[in-house]
Each structure stands twice: as C-alpha cells, then as structure tokens.
C-alpha cells in the first residue's frame, strides 16, 4: 500500500472520536486541512499528529494537523442508513450467489414484480450476470439461494466490515489509530 502524497491529495486529516477511534472506516473519516485548522481554533478538536508542512498567517504559524480527536464523544448512530454502498459493504463487496466482486448490482430477492420491496431484508448484492440470470424469478424457483440471508446490519457490524477494506492511500501518522493489517511502502 502506498503512503499518501499529501500535496497531491490535499493534506487530509484523520478525525477520531474522543475515544481515539475513527468516526468511520467506510468511508474513512477524513476532513480537508482547512476544516482541521478551523476545528482546532474553535477548540472542537485536539491535534494528535501533524504533517511537517507549516501554514502561516500574518500573526501565527501552525503545522497542518494529520490526526485530530474530537473533544466531545459522538455516539454512533443506532440505525444504519439503507444505501447502495452499505448493502455492498454488508455483503463484503461480492455477489451473494457466485462470490464475484465485479460489476455489482442490487438484486431484489422477492422481485418488485411479485410485490418485493426495497429494504434491508429483500436486497442483496449480485453481479450483473447472476442478476440477469435470476431475473424476475423467486430464488427457490431458479435455484439461486443467497449464501447469507439479507438483514439490517448494526453500525458496529458495518464498521467491522469497513475495516476489511482499507482505502488505497494511508498516511503513516494515521497507522496507530487504524486497525487494518497493512504495510506502507517507503
């Protein structure tokens, strides 16, 4: 995995909750450096780590924060939003029928044409070929039973799944606060 080139990526800052755990893993809780500095001056966060890069104003100079922690704990949401990304994350970014990780789509287990609704318990991740093969049929009729039954995940389950899919770029200063098993190339 490559270390981030801050100038090319805009000097992002990792945001941790007051317990020093990232607010989110998917997507990773990052804010632009400008927002990080604003939050420091508004006394909403404490700087945990900084880049070597310094910004200056007529009256002050400051290293750009690379990791900040909120001063007040934010409780995670109890209900997870039903989004395409969260369904894919729940299903591990792979088709529940064949395991493929390419050309992913939604599939209604009970097709809409048969009264199926769009909700956590009726939607699964399917690759396009499997979705086309299943078509408007019930899983039992076409013999395509999902490997796992769809259900509403908890926020903790999605966070755990998110840790299985690290982003492409991570800065070295973030590694003490992230729980992915990755190595940075020098």
Residue pairs with C-beta under 8 A, 6 or more apart in sequence:
1 166
1 168
1 169
1 170
1 182
1 183
1 184
1 185
2 168
2 169
2 184
2 185
3 169
3 170
3 171
3 172
3 184
3 185
3 186
4 12
4 169
4 170
4 171
6 12
6 51
6 53
6 64
6 66
6 171
7 53
9 169
10 32
10 33
11 32
11 33
11 51
11 53
11 64
11 66
12 30
12 31
12 32
12 33
12 171
13 30
13 31
13 32
13 33
13 35
13 36
13 64
13 65
13 66
13 67
13 68
14 22
14 28
14 29
14 30
14 66
14 67
14 68
14 171
14 173
14 174
14 177
14 178
15 22
15 23
15 29
15 30
15 31
15 36
15 45
15 68
15 69
15 70
16 22
16 23
16 29
16 48
16 67
16 68
16 69
16 70
16 177
17 23
17 69
17 70
17 73
17 74
18 69
18 70
18 71
18 72
18 73
18 74
19 73
20 48
20 69
20 177
21 177
22 28
22 29
22 177
22 178
23 29
23 70
23 74
24 159
24 162
25 159
25 162
25 163
25 178
26 85
26 89
26 158
26 159
26 161
26 162
26 165
27 167
28 167
28 178
31 39
33 55
33 64
33 65
36 45
36 64
36 65
36 68
37 55
37 62
37 64
37 65
39 45
39 68
40 46
40 47
40 62
40 65
40 68
43 71
44 70
44 71
44 72
45 65
45 68
45 69
45 70
45 71
46 68
46 69
46 71
47 65
47 67
47 68
48 65
48 67
48 68
48 69
48 177
49 65
49 66
49 67
49 173
49 174
50 63
50 64
50 65
50 66
50 173
51 63
51 64
51 65
51 66
51 173
52 63
53 63
53 64
54 61
54 62
54 63
54 64
55 61
55 62
55 64
56 62
66 171
66 173
66 174
67 173
67 174
67 177
76 155
76 156
76 159
77 155
78 155
79 155
80 86
80 152
80 153
80 154
80 155
80 158
82 118
82 119
82 120
84 106
86 153
86 158
87 106
87 120
87 123
87 124
87 125
88 104
88 125
89 158
89 161
89 162
89 165
90 125
90 150
90 153
90 157
90 158
90 161
91 124
91 125
91 148
91 150
92 161
92 164
93 101
93 104
93 125
93 165
94 100
94 101
94 104
94 125
95 101
95 104
95 125
95 126
95 127
95 130
96 107
96 124
96 125
96 126
96 146
96 147
96 148
96 150
97 126
97 127
97 130
97 134
97 144
97 146
97 147
98 127
98 129
98 130
99 147
100 127
100 129
100 130
102 127
103 127
103 128
103 129
104 125
104 126
104 127
104 128
105 125
105 126
105 127
105 128
105 131
106 118
106 123
106 124
106 125
106 126
106 131
107 123
107 124
107 125
107 126
107 130
107 131
107 134
108 116
108 117
108 118
108 122
108 123
109 116
109 122
109 123
109 124
109 138
109 139
109 146
109 150
110 116
110 117
110 122
110 138
111 135
111 136
111 137
111 138
112 118
113 136
114 136
114 138
116 122
120 150
120 151
120 152
120 153
121 150
121 151
121 152
122 150
123 150
124 146
124 150
126 134
130 144
133 142
133 144
134 142
134 144
135 142
139 145
139 146
153 161
163 179
163 180
166 178
166 180
166 182
170 178
170 180
170 182
170 184
172 184
175 184
